Amino acid sequence: MLKVIVNQSGLSMFKKAFLILFVMLFSISGMTEETENTKFFIVHFEVGDNWDKSLPPQQQPKFREHSQNLNRLRKEKVIVFGARYTDLGVIIVKADSLTKAEAMISVDPGVQSGIFIYKIEKLNIFYPWEP
């Protein structure tokens, strides 16, 4: 089940992150050819109900597995960009559809354990990267 934060500050942070990451996404070389045929999605992670505020991130249950999963997706070139800001995280992923992107993220160990929740949206690229 997808759990999404919809409070005003979370939405505002998502919009700010989206704008910053949108610009940064296209600074990655080689994106020009991909943008016409490839679908990109932005995934915004926030801490979930099972996040223990008394523990550092590395000691959260399933945090290591979450990091390993993201690293695997990065090596497979599914994740094209990732960043953290404050206690939030954002990744840009490539997938054939929103359904496939969501299926990929929903099985992440950090999401499954409830230490993270996420919001995912399709990126509609209108200014592709030009070197």
Disulfide bonds with the S-S distance in Angstrom:
none
